[in-house]
Structure formats: structure tokens, C-alpha cells
Amino acid sequence: MTSSEKSDAIGIWADRVAFAVLSVELIIIVLTFRDYGLGWDDYTHSQYGDLLLSLYGSGFSDQRVFKFVNLYFYGGGFDMAAALFAKLSSIELFEARRLVGAVIGVVGLATTWRLGRRLGGPLAGLLALLLLATCPLFDGHMYINAKDAPFATAMVILLYAVVRVLQEYPEPSRLSTAIFGLGLGLAFGSRILAAVLAPCAVAAICLIVVQETRTRGKKDALTRLLQFGWQLVPALLVGYLIMGLLWPWSILTPLNPILASEYFANFFEKPWRELYEGRLISVPDMPASYLPHLFSLKLPEIMLGLGFAGAVGAAAVFWEKATPPRHGAQLFLVMLAAFFPVALAIVARPALYNGLRHFIFVVPPFAILGGLAGAALFNAIRPHGHLATSTLVLIFIVGIALPISDIVRLHPFQYTAFNWISGGVRMAHRNYMLDYWGLAFKQTGESLRKVVEEKHFRHPAGRRWVVEICGPQPPADIALGRQFETTWDRKTADFAMMLGTYYCRDDIKAPILVEVRREGVLYGRVYDLRGQAVPNLLTVPPPQ
């Protein structure tokens, strides 16, 4: 078999494995999407989705959505899709939200695969897919995060679209133009933060223009640039229409997207303190090292190693004189997409909280850099024989086995994972935020119902069971059901249900009925307070 035939065989094998990985992901979703609890924002976001459907269903006469808390500053495509899916299916609303979110996450995985494949071939695409699919941060959030996970998928679709039109510069095909318009609409229709990709794309285009100015002359280079811009005008119109569909407030007046940008540029809530490096720090005062430090602790070791290697390799290829300008610009774009938003945050110092959830959108391009590095390493090792190649494959398998084990052991709280080098969740629970979404109330609530039934607790006469909670109240209500009443007030309470986080007391002198633990770390607990004074469950005010 010739070298070319071997490469073709590896490419076919890589594509088949990629299809298998995506298929397995879908099977896992079907089997597990009901395991995930609700977080702080789920109930409000579900209302936002219903109000968006009412807006369209009423022919725009029901405009309550434009005054609903602050959510009209966000796109509501995910909330609307989940609400519509719940109405059309037999699946309960909050379970539908988990299912729709996970499927959108698989779209992000598939797009990451295709982008890695387009830039570096089938093996690079497969490795990028595997790195992202086995990243607990991305895997966990795609089930539970109504804002940031769908936005991450929209952003990688937009990145894929920009790479396509750059590859076809200055005359992108109709298909590439349509995908670019779709990516624009999805990304900006999710969050105005999508604008952070604009300087990255402009920088990549400028690189092409500079190179063409040297080879073709200034006049020809500028002519081609104008031709490229004109070809993309239809995509801008399509993107605007899709943005308006997903985020109707954005097109009520032309300046609304700018108003949203200004709104998010200034911290809009009363500051609270969060746990970081073992200290309680006000979220506007988090250190500049917050993001890079947490990425180094939460991303799997193999993703960190290959991702940074890919960034170095992309920079090296970019500077090579033999590299075609368009290919160098595409690599530069992906590198900027992974690093520029983090660098901008380090300089701008916005309020930072809830770990890395607002920056999940940089993980797919980082995985693509890792896929490119892994493929390059494989191609460099392959000529040294089967033993060297097999050793490299074994190292990669072990590398992804570590985060896979985290996903399995921490399920359904895998988004809380910290990598093995950092010491995992056992290290993190005293130093960093873990279950900041408050997901554990599903497990604690269901377990409490089971305990009450199995132990035949005598139901209080004339009222429901009263549960004082420390954590998000609507998720607790849904998890407990109609036989229970939740309260923040210190009145008569039968039970206390709390998250295993720093702002909930862990020294209550009462029998423990339920504990939810992973790796020995407490995620949720229920106390039996019957016949006892009701304690204050809070140590400090919780995050909102």
C-alpha cells in the first residue's frame, strides 16, 4: 500500500469513528438527559421561552416579553425551541430543555469535527471531536446551560462559516455564504458577545489582503477585497433576519444591540462574593489570572497539552513563507478565536463569576487546535513504525480516558470537574465554586420523597411538608413535588435541604436523611428538623 493509499485509509477510518462518536453521544443523551436537575436560571428562562412563543402566536400583540426581567437583552432561541418542543411532544418542559440543550451540544460537536477536518484533514477532525466530547466542562454544560452552551455551538458554527468563506476568498460559494449568514444569525441571536469574533475575522482578512498586496499589487488586492465584501452582503441580511427571529427585541429599534452591549459592559447586579483560591472575593474584583488559572485547572490535561501545542504549531505554520495566505489566515483566525476573548477579559477586567461558564465558547476552537496538533504528531511519528505509532495512540487513549472517567464518576455533575493534576473535586470543593448551578436539588429532592415514603413519616395535619432550603427555590419546588412547600424564612420547617456549597451551613445538629456525594464531596444534604428549632441555613448571601 502506497503512502497516499494509507492516508486515504486512515481518513476513511477517522470519519467512520467520528460518526460512531456522534452516534454514541446521541444514545447517551437519550439514556441520561432526565438525570440533570434544574439550576438557578432554568425556571425564569422557561418563562422567557413561553413569552416568546406568545409574542409570535399573538401576531406580536402580546409584548410582555420585552419587559420580562432583563432577559430581553439576551437572544431566546434555545428557550423558544425548548418550549415549542415541549408543547409538541409528550416530554415535560424541564426535561425537554435538557434534551434540546444536549442535542444542540451535539451540533456543536459535529461542527467542531467538520471544522477540524476542513483545516487539517479527517484525523485532525476526529481528534478535535474526541477532545471536545470528552471535556467534562463542555459535556456537562451542554445539558444544563440555557445561555452559554447554545452560544458556544452558535459561535463554532460562525467560526466554521468564516473559515469556509476565507477558503473561497474572494468569491465564496452560495452555500458558504448561506452558512455564514446562518452563523451570524445564530451567534448574534444568542448573545451580543458574538461581536468578539469580529476583530478576529477582520485580522484574518487583513492578513490575506497584505499578502495579496505584495504578490498582486495594491489595486488588485483592494479590488478583490471589495468583491469579497459585496459577495457577503446577502449573508448579512440573512443573519439579521435570523437574529431578529431569535432575539426580537434586537430589531425593535436599530440601536438595541448596542444598548445590549452597553448593558453587559457594566456589571448589572448587586455584587456578591464567590469562592476563589480558598477566599471569598467580590465578583467585580476577581484577579486578572481568574480565567487562565481556571482553564488550567478544569480542562483535561491532554486537551491543554495538545491545544497549546496546536497554537504554537499554527503560529509556526502561519509565519512560514511557503504557507498559502488563505490557509495561514484560517489558522490565525482559529487561534484568535481560542485566545483573544480570554486575553480581552484579562485586560478589560469584567466581573467574573460561576467559573468558566461564560467562556465555554472558546473551548471548541481550542479543541480544534488540539486536533491539528495531534494529527501533526501522528503524521510525524508514523514513519517510525508500528510500535511508535501504537505507543502514541495508547497515550492518547489514556489521555482521554481520564476525563471520561470524570464524566462517569461525577455524573450528572460533570460540569464541576477539575482535572487530575489539580487534585480534582476533592481539592476544589474548599477552594472554588463547584455546583454553582445548584443541580443537586433534583437528587436530594427525589431522595427525600423516597425516604418519607419508605419510612412512613406521619404527614403533618392540615398542611404540606415544609422544607427550608439553601439554594435555588423553584428547582427545589419542582424536585420535591406538591406534597412539599419550600421556604427561605425561618418559620416552622420539617426538613432542611441545602447545597453542599460554601454559603450553606454544614454544622447543623440534626439527623441527616439524605446526602448526595461524588468523590466524597458533598453536593446536597437534607436534615430532619421535626421537633427542633429551625436554624439559619445561610453563612453568606448566595449568588443570584
C-alpha positions in Angstrom: 0.0 0.0 0.0 1.4 3.4 -1.0 1.7 6.3 1.4 -1.3 8.0 -0.4 -3.4 4.9 0.0 -2.5 4.6 3.7 -3.5 8.3 4.2 -6.8 7.6 2.4 -7.5 4.5 4.5 -6.7 6.5 7.7 -9.1 9.2 6.6 -11.9 6.8 5.9 -11.3 5.1 9.3 -11.3 8.5 11.1 -14.6 9.6 9.5 -16.2 6.3 10.5 -15.0 6.7 14.1 -16.3 10.3 14.1 -19.7 9.2 13.0 -19.6 6.5 15.7 -18.7 9.0 18.4 -21.6 11.3 17.5 -23.9 8.3 17.4 -22.8 7.2 20.9 -23.3 10.8 22.1 -26.9 10.7 20.9 -27.5 7.4 22.6 -26.1 8.7 25.9 -28.3 11.7 25.6 -31.4 9.6 25.2 -30.4 7.5 28.2 -29.4 10.3 30.6 -31.0 13.6 29.8 -33.5 13.1 32.6 -30.8 12.8 35.2 -29.9 16.5 35.2 -31.5 18.9 37.7 -32.6 22.5 37.3 -30.3 25.4 38.1 -30.8 29.0 39.3 -31.9 30.3 35.9 -34.0 27.5 34.4 -37.4 28.5 35.7 -37.0 32.1 34.6 -35.7 31.1 31.2 -38.6 28.7 30.7 -40.9 31.6 31.2 -38.9 33.6 28.7 -39.4 30.9 26.1 -43.2 30.8 26.7 -43.4 34.6 26.4 -41.5 34.5 23.1 -44.0 31.9 21.8 -46.8 34.1 23.0 -45.3 37.0 21.1 -45.3 35.2 17.8 -48.6 33.3 18.5 -50.4 36.6 19.2 -49.1 38.2 16.0 -46.9 40.5 18.1 -49.7 41.9 20.2 -48.6 40.2 23.4 -45.4 42.1 24.1 -44.8 41.2 27.7 -41.5 39.5 26.7 -40.0 43.0 26.1 -40.4 43.8 29.8 -39.5 40.5 31.3 -36.7 41.0 33.9 -33.5 41.5 31.9 -33.8 38.5 29.6 -34.8 40.6 26.6 -31.2 41.6 26.4 -30.4 38.0 25.5 -31.4 36.0 22.5 -34.1 33.4 23.3 -33.7 30.9 20.5 -32.9 28.0 22.9 -35.7 28.9 25.3 -38.2 29.2 22.5 -37.1 26.0 20.8 -37.3 24.0 24.1 -40.7 25.5 24.9 -42.1 24.6 21.4 -40.6 21.1 21.6 -42.3 20.5 25.0 -45.6 21.6 23.6 -45.3 19.4 20.5 -44.0 16.3 22.4 -45.0 14.4 25.5 -41.9 15.3 27.3 -42.2 17.5 30.4 -40.9 21.1 29.9 -37.8 21.0 32.0 -36.8 17.6 30.7 -37.3 18.9 27.2 -34.9 21.7 28.0 -32.3 19.2 28.9 -32.9 17.1 25.8 -32.9 20.1 23.4 -29.8 21.6 25.0 -27.9 18.3 24.7 -28.8 17.9 21.0 -27.6 21.5 20.3 -24.4 20.4 22.1 -24.0 17.5 19.6 -24.4 20.0 16.8 -21.5 21.9 18.3 -19.5 18.7 18.4 -20.3 17.9 14.8 -19.3 21.4 13.7 -16.1 21.2 15.6 -15.3 17.9 13.8 -16.1 19.3 10.4 -14.0 22.5 11.0 -11.0 20.5 12.3 -11.4 18.2 9.3 -11.5 21.1 6.9 -8.4 22.6 8.3 -6.3 19.6 9.0 -7.9 16.5 7.4 -10.0 13.6 8.8 -7.7 12.7 11.6 -7.4 16.3 12.9 -11.2 16.5 12.8 -11.6 13.2 14.7 -9.1 14.2 17.4 -10.8 17.6 17.8 -14.1 15.9 18.2 -12.8 13.5 20.8 -11.1 16.2 22.8 -14.3 18.2 23.0 -16.7 15.3 23.5 -14.6 14.1 26.5 -14.2 17.5 28.1 -16.4 17.5 31.2 -16.8 21.2 31.1 -18.4 21.2 27.7 -20.2 17.9 28.1 -21.8 18.9 31.4 -22.8 22.4 30.3 -24.5 21.3 27.1 -27.2 19.6 29.2 -27.8 22.3 31.7 -26.8 25.7 30.5 -29.5 27.6 28.7 -27.3 30.6 27.8 -23.7 29.7 27.4 -23.7 26.2 25.9 -26.1 27.1 23.0 -24.0 30.2 22.4 -20.8 28.1 22.2 -22.4 26.0 19.5 -23.6 29.1 17.6 -20.1 30.5 17.8 -18.3 27.4 16.4 -20.9 27.4 13.6 -20.0 31.0 12.9 -16.3 30.2 13.1 -16.8 27.3 10.7 -18.6 29.7 8.3 -15.9 32.3 8.4 -13.2 29.7 7.6 -15.3 28.5 4.7 -15.6 31.9 3.1 -11.9 32.6 3.7 -11.0 29.4 1.9 -13.0 30.6 -1.1 -11.8 34.2 -0.9 -12.7 36.4 -2.8 -15.7 34.6 -4.3 -17.4 32.4 -1.6 -20.0 30.0 -2.9 -23.7 30.4 -2.3 -23.6 27.5 0.2 -20.7 29.1 2.2 -22.4 32.5 2.1 -25.7 30.9 3.3 -23.8 29.1 6.2 -22.1 32.4 7.0 -25.5 34.1 7.3 -26.8 31.3 9.4 -23.8 31.5 11.7 -24.2 35.3 12.1 -27.8 35.0 12.9 -27.4 32.2 15.4 -24.4 33.8 17.2 -25.8 37.3 17.4 -29.3 36.0 18.1 -27.9 34.2 21.1 -25.7 36.9 22.7 -24.3 40.2 21.6 -20.9 38.9 22.8 -20.7 37.2 19.4 -19.1 40.6 18.3 -15.9 39.4 20.0 -15.3 37.3 16.9 -15.4 40.3 14.6 -11.9 41.6 15.2 -10.6 38.1 14.8 -12.2 37.8 11.4 -11.1 41.3 10.4 -7.5 40.4 11.4 -7.6 37.2 9.3 -8.9 39.1 6.2 -6.3 41.8 6.7 -3.6 39.2 6.6 -4.9 37.9 3.2 -5.0 41.5 1.9 -1.5 42.3 3.0 -0.2 39.1 1.4 -2.1 39.8 -1.9 -0.8 43.4 -1.9 2.7 42.0 -2.0 2.0 39.4 -4.7 -0.7 41.1 -6.8 -0.3 44.7 -6.1 -2.4 47.1 -4.0 -5.1 47.9 -6.6 -5.8 44.2 -7.4 -5.8 43.3 -3.7 -8.3 46.1 -2.8 -10.5 45.1 -5.8 -10.6 41.5 -4.5 -11.4 42.7 -1.0 -14.3 44.8 -2.3 -15.5 41.9 -4.3 -15.4 39.7 -1.2 -17.4 42.2 0.8 -20.0 42.6 -1.8 -20.5 38.8 -2.1 -21.2 38.6 1.7 -23.9 41.3 1.7 -26.7 38.7 1.3 -25.3 36.8 4.3 -25.5 40.0 6.4 -29.2 40.3 5.5 -29.9 36.6 6.3 -28.0 36.9 9.6 -30.0 40.0 10.6 -33.3 38.2 9.8 -32.3 35.2 11.9 -31.1 37.4 14.7 -34.4 39.1 14.7 -36.3 35.8 14.8 -34.3 34.5 17.8 -34.0 37.9 19.5 -36.9 40.0 18.5 -36.1 42.9 20.9 -32.8 43.4 18.9 -34.7 44.7 15.9 -37.4 46.8 17.6 -35.0 49.7 17.1 -31.7 49.7 15.2 -29.7 50.7 18.3 -30.9 47.9 20.6 -27.9 45.6 20.0 -25.7 48.5 21.0 -27.8 49.1 24.1 -27.4 45.4 25.0 -23.7 45.7 24.5 -23.5 48.7 26.9 -25.8 46.9 29.4 -23.4 43.9 29.6 -20.3 46.0 29.6 -21.3 47.3 33.0 -22.0 44.8 35.8 -25.8 45.0 36.2 -26.3 43.2 39.5 -25.5 43.9 43.1 -22.0 42.4 43.7 -21.7 39.2 45.7 -18.7 37.2 46.8 -17.6 33.9 45.4 -15.1 31.3 46.4 -11.8 31.5 44.5 -8.5 30.1 45.7 -9.9 29.5 49.1 -11.1 33.1 49.6 -14.4 34.9 49.2 -13.8 37.6 46.6 -16.3 40.1 45.2 -17.0 39.1 41.6 -16.0 42.5 40.1 -12.7 42.2 41.9 -11.6 38.8 40.7 -7.9 38.8 39.7 -6.8 39.1 36.1 -5.5 35.5 36.4 -9.0 34.2 37.0 -9.7 32.8 33.5 -6.3 31.3 32.6 -5.9 29.8 36.1 -9.3 28.1 36.0 -8.8 26.9 32.4 -5.5 25.3 33.6 -7.4 23.5 36.4 -10.6 22.5 34.6 -9.6 21.5 31.1 -8.3 17.9 30.7 -4.6 17.5 30.7 -4.5 16.1 27.1 -6.6 19.0 25.8 -4.3 21.5 27.5 -1.1 19.9 26.1 -2.4 19.4 22.6 -4.3 22.7 22.5 -1.2 24.8 23.4 0.9 22.7 21.0 -1.6 23.4 18.3 -1.5 27.1 19.0 2.4 27.1 18.7 2.2 25.0 15.6 -0.4 27.2 14.0 1.8 30.2 14.7 4.8 28.5 13.1 2.8 27.5 10.0 1.4 31.0 9.7 4.9 32.5 9.7 6.3 30.1 7.1 6.7 31.8 3.7 5.5 28.7 1.9 2.1 28.8 3.6 -0.7 29.9 1.3 -2.1 33.2 2.6 -5.6 31.9 3.0 -4.6 28.8 4.9 -2.4 30.9 7.2 -5.3 33.3 7.8 -7.6 30.5 8.7 -5.2 29.1 11.3 -4.7 32.5 12.7 -8.4 33.0 13.0 -8.9 29.8 14.9 -6.0 30.7 17.2 -7.5 34.1 17.9 -11.0 32.6 18.5 -9.5 30.4 21.2 -7.3 33.1 22.9 -8.5 36.6 22.1 -11.7 36.6 24.2 -9.7 35.4 27.3 -6.9 38.0 26.6 -9.6 40.7 26.2 -11.1 39.8 29.6 -7.7 39.9 31.3 -7.3 43.4 30.0 -10.8 44.7 30.4 -11.4 43.1 33.8 -15.2 42.5 33.7 -17.0 40.9 36.6 -16.1 37.2 36.6 -18.2 34.5 38.4 -19.6 31.0 38.1 -16.3 29.6 36.9 -15.8 29.3 33.2 -19.4 29.1 32.0 -19.4 32.5 30.2 -16.3 31.4 28.2 -17.3 27.9 27.1 -17.4 29.2 23.5 -13.5 29.3 23.4 -13.3 25.6 24.2 -14.3 24.3 20.7 -11.6 26.3 18.8 -9.1 25.2 21.5 -10.1 21.6 20.8 -9.6 22.2 17.1 -6.0 23.4 17.7 -5.5 20.3 19.8 -6.8 18.1 16.9 -4.4 19.8 14.5 -1.5 19.2 16.8 -2.5 15.6 17.4 -2.7 14.9 13.7 0.6 16.5 13.0 2.2 14.5 15.8 0.7 11.3 14.4 2.0 12.1 10.9 5.4 12.8 12.3 5.5 9.5 14.3 4.0 7.2 11.7 7.2 6.8 9.6 9.0 5.4 12.7 7.0 2.2 12.6 4.0 0.5 14.2 5.5 0.4 17.7 5.9 4.2 17.8 2.5 4.7 16.3 0.8 2.3 18.7 2.5 4.0 21.7 1.2 7.4 20.6 -2.3 6.0 20.1 -2.2 4.4 23.6 -1.0 7.7 25.2 -4.0 9.5 23.5 -6.4 6.8 24.7 -5.1 7.1 28.3 -5.3 10.9 28.0 -9.0 10.9 27.1 -9.8 8.1 29.5 -9.1 10.4 32.4 -11.8 13.0 31.6 -14.1 10.2 30.5 -13.8 8.7 34.0 -14.6 12.1 35.5 -17.7 12.3 33.4 -18.8 8.9 34.5 -18.0 9.3 38.2 -19.4 12.8 38.7 -22.5 12.3 36.5 -24.7 14.3 36.4 -22.4 16.9 37.9 -19.6 16.5 35.4 -19.5 20.2 34.7 -18.0 20.6 38.2 -14.9 18.5 37.3 -11.4 19.7 37.9 -8.5 17.9 36.1 -6.4 15.2 37.8 -3.2 17.3 38.1 -5.2 20.0 40.1 -6.4 17.4 42.5 -10.0 17.0 41.2 -13.1 18.0 43.0 -11.6 16.9 46.4 -9.2 19.8 46.1 -11.6 22.2 44.6 -14.6 22.0 47.0 -12.8 24.0 49.6 -11.2 26.4 47.2 -13.5 27.0 44.2 -17.1 27.0 43.1 -18.4 23.5 42.2 -22.2 23.1 41.8 -22.8 26.8 41.2 -26.0 25.9 39.1 -27.5 24.2 42.2 -28.2 21.0 40.2 -28.1 18.7 43.2 -31.6 19.6 44.4 -33.0 17.1 41.9 -31.2 14.2 43.6 -31.8 15.5 47.1 -35.4 16.2 46.5 -36.2 12.9 44.9 -34.3 11.1 47.7 -36.2 13.0 50.4 -39.5 11.9 48.8 -38.3 8.3 48.8 -37.2 8.5 52.5 -40.6 10.0 53.6 -42.4 7.2 51.8 -40.2 4.3 52.8 -40.0 5.3 56.5 -43.7 6.1 56.6 -43.3 9.6 58.2 -46.6 10.8 59.6 -47.8 13.6 57.4 -48.5 16.9 59.3 -52.2 17.6 59.7 -53.7 20.3 57.6 -50.6 21.3 55.7 -47.8 20.1 53.4 -44.4 19.2 54.5 -42.3 22.4 54.9 -38.7 22.4 53.7 -36.4 25.2 54.4 -33.8 25.5 51.6 -30.4 26.9 50.9 -30.2 27.1 47.1 -32.5 27.9 44.2 -36.1 27.8 45.3 -38.0 26.9 42.0 -35.8 23.9 41.3 -36.4 22.7 44.8 -40.2 23.1 44.4 -40.1 21.1 41.2 -37.9 18.4 42.6 -39.9 17.9 45.7 -43.4 17.9 44.2 -46.8 19.0 45.5 -46.6 17.3 48.9 -43.9 19.8 49.9 -43.7 23.5 50.5 -40.3 25.3 50.3 -39.4 28.4 52.2 -36.5 30.8 52.8 -38.0 32.0 56.1 -37.1 30.6 59.4 -40.6 29.5 60.4 -41.8 26.0 61.3 -40.0 23.6 59.0 -39.9 19.8 58.9 -36.7 19.4 56.8 -33.8 21.5 55.7 -32.5 20.9 52.1 -29.2 22.6 51.1 -26.5 22.5 48.6 -23.0 21.4 49.6 -21.5 24.8 48.9 -19.7 27.5 50.9 -22.8 29.7 51.6 -24.8 26.8 53.2 -24.1 25.8 56.8 -22.7 22.3 57.3 -22.7 22.2 61.1 -26.4 21.8 61.9 -27.1 19.5 64.8 -29.9 17.4 63.3 -30.3 13.9 61.9 -29.2 13.7 58.3 -31.8 12.0 56.0 -30.1 12.4 52.6 -26.6 13.1 51.3 -25.6 13.4 47.6 -21.9 12.9 47.2 -19.4 12.5 44.4 -15.7 11.5 45.1 -16.5 12.0 48.8 -17.5 15.7 48.1 -20.9 16.8 49.4 -23.2 18.2 46.7 -26.5 18.2 48.6 -27.9 17.2 52.0 -31.3 17.0 53.8 -31.7 17.3 57.6 -34.7 16.2 59.7 -35.8 19.3 61.7 -39.1 17.9 63.0 -39.5 19.0 66.6 -36.4 21.2 66.5 -35.7 24.9 66.2 -35.2 25.9 62.6 -31.6 27.2 62.1 -30.4 29.9 59.7 -29.1 27.9 56.7 -27.0 30.6 55.2 -23.5 31.5 56.1 -23.2 34.3 53.5 -25.7 35.5 50.9 -25.8 33.1 47.9 -25.0 34.1 44.3 -28.1 35.3 42.3 
